[in-house]
């Protein structure tokens, strides 16, 4: 995996993870968290958009974005609810 692919994976992992976390914040009316997560989302979203625009719609872009997004969402789900309800 190249450095650019790793950076894109990491950025989209954070981006989708933050989006999932934000949904949980909204659902549970965590107003302060919503504000701070929104600002983090803005920074990471802009980075992801510029990285994808620079690399184009190639397989080298799609794979790290997809993997990072899926794992970011699963991680956020686990950290905000999943592990506390596991039996």
C-alpha angles and dihedrals in degrees: 000000000000124000092253091052092048092050091049092047091050094046094049091044088057094041097053092038090055091047091053091046089049091054089054091049091053093046091053096039096242096165099179092048091050091057096049096041090050091058092048089048091053093053096047094042092054090049092051093048093051093045092051092045090051094048099037130214097312129137087254087063101039098052099054092041092051096043093043093048095048094047092043091055094046090049093050091048090050095046095047100041119336102080095047092055097042114116 
